[in-house]
């Protein structure tokens, strides 16, 4: 007879195989719908586009491949190109050209290469491998594996290119399930899918993307707010007590005791109004948080000094780069700010260590760019219409609000970097004369996790130290945000269509939008503190501790800093 544990393992394996089978049978059209619902970017380039310009566009749009269209028949409306498809160009094609050896007899080789039209380097239409919208994930992945590509155009039977699906799109959809014990099934005959129709053209964007496409021509803005609370048992000397032996009924409120640090810089390029209290939403904004390590007090080091110096260094580097220029062509990147700040901290010989996360909001590009080291991080919350989402129910929905039809979902959660449980990656410095030990003990800007995320009007971006994420589950954070939205009238009864109509009429909630991010940040800090003081309910920290064979129950008292960014329309009550 099977043992009880073995029986449970076999049942789990059977469930996993059944789930894997179901996921593999999902139609690729569902993957494409999910991709377009999350983010729509132009998928085409004119055939006369110079190679350098194409490379910049591919990087800017975060694309693995684009369709090349005929210049003579295209219509450029800044949202998509309509015209006869001539071929396909992948990021690998671009890299291959730049990776070639340069002829010694042609000193201007790179200049000539970069000015060459992409039509020269594309895969012609007759050789492009494609798949159909109604084919399964299993089939598409088999095709990708057999022909050695990571991007496939999806073409309908009437010759319309509906979009491009990549292996990452499938992974993001949650279908990266490994076939256990099975033999991968490859197609034996590729003839029926190689060679696209000579008169193929790009399909119109999906109907449900119309409002998002219109918004692409409108610059986004952001309102930013912040709040922080110190460790509830922090004393005036900076020492934090244990909740199990602490008898005080009043908790610390002096934010100067916190070992967290933060900065916010918002405004037009060419102005330094990082300390401004203006409530006007801004087209660009930078923000950062750092979490100092309290155990430095055991060595006579104030842990607040390092985290504060790091954030001050980021802000100083930002002001130096952008404060005296009117150009917004190249915005300072978070990774560069953290790199320069870390070097400045070492030059100043500030001993200590901290985690860090820095974000750039770029309303022109409709995206945020962030760099993270350790367990501070970012989440992005977004409303996605359930009637559009369909099979997109994989997005996390509030369980308690499911019956009410809540469409508020977690669109993105940043990845944490940990050496081991409760031991995150950190910037650090042991002092001059200990450079080698510092490089061995701590991480540098080379280890940053850097990413860009597409954002939309109405998105809520939350950046915080682990004082929030260790104590409040993502679903509960979403619940607080939903209540905040309802209280301020940003959504009413979850009627997103009404919100869209309000935006179309140019009606905004400008006054509340400007002030309420601070309120939301404080709500989250207070919730984190309440959860950290509980012994009867396991926090995310406690659950992860037990998974790592560490007995911990209840919450994890800590300093908590939260920055909230609310993506809005134009200032001044405009659409």
C-alpha angles and dihedrals in degrees: 000000000000118000117243093251093048091050090053091050092051092048090049090050091050091051091048093051091048091050091047091051091052093048093050090056095056112119116250089232087071090055090050092048091051091049094050093045091053096043137356119197130162108277099193141067129194114256091240093059110126115243094245093052090047091052090051092049093049091050094044093050094041093234131161092198143001134201115241114224134195112267093214095060103033128109114208111207097152092252105068141341119244118200147088113318114235102178148311132275123196132196086246090059089054094048091048091059094049091046096059120110113263115238110242091217092060111060090173094053095119092047091052092043094052093049093051114109114252090235086081093059103036126105104251118243093250090063100041115116114219143174135215125249093239095053120107130252088247091058095045093049090049091053091049091050095048098048094036099238133131098202130053129181114230110223126187121222091258092060101261118140103224095187145293123281121200132192088251091056088059091047092050090051087060098249099117092119118151119232102240118213090344131117115243111248113225125189111253096203122046096169094097094061106034115094119039123225113282091230095047116145137183116271121236114261114269115277092242089060096059096100092045091051092051088051091056089075092053122078115235126225134199140216114208129199135170142194136176141188128193124234103293092236097043112135128208090266090057096251117136119216130213118265091222094059101027111108102182118115094199117073130211116272103167104112090199087074092061119108089207120096133191144175135198125194117180135168146068119323109266095039129089106210099140090132094044118124093205114141094208112119113246133221093221131030137169124199137169143181131199129189116210121212112247095202089077087081087074087067096046094260123130103230091205093069097066098046092046093047090050094053092043088051091053092051093046091049090050094049090048093052101042108015096087102037134081094202121108095177092102116028118195109262122229092235091057092048092051092046093052093042092053091051090049092051090052092048089052088049094232106170120213141063142248145169117248143195125185126185136193119201111204111188092183093059094035092234147100122226119201141175121203136187118183130349103324108101156150137262126188121208121199140175111237117182108244092214088059096038095059104154088014088093086117085087109098112261126187105267094208091049097042094104090052091058097245113189097188108118141171104255097177140008119187120233119252122224116219134168088198138330111319090358107103127181111271143189107233149163130201096192137269112312091035098074095128093049090048093053090049095046102042142037130246138211088277087072096053120129102228126184144154122225127195113234135193136203108281095031118135116214118197121191118181148152120256090269086084102037095044091057109029124056117229091244090056091048087054090050092054091048091051092052089048091052092050094047091053095043095242087131127014121204088340089288100154092171089061090051090051091051090049090052091048089055091051093246111146137171091232099157094049093040090057098050106028100073088072089053093050091048090053092046088056094046091051092047090050090052093049092049092046090059096053122101098180100063123053115235123214086263092054093048092050090046092056091049085058093049094256115132108228129143134187124007136337113238110217145137110285130202123177130185118191123197118190114197111221142164128263120319124252096050093293125143 
